Amino acid sequence: GAEVQTDYIPLLNSLAMYGWQLTCVLPTPIVKTNREGNLSTKQIVFLQRPSLPQKAKKKESKVNNL
């Protein structure tokens, strides 16, 4: 009967425009209760962005010219 809510979805959506992707979410042992009795936890979020293919092409062309 518990409902889980996350508040990092807007952050992920804004970073997705620039190629960032969520790779891992680690829950922490930190649990807090607010006045209404709702529980909240802290989480560590890992993001990564794939390397840009344009840089790889430039390096390849330099190697081929040598």
Secondary structure, DSSP 8 states (H G I E B T S, - for coil): ------S-HHHHHHHHTTT-EEEEEEEEEEEEE-TT--EEEEEEEEEE----HHHHHHHHHHHHH-
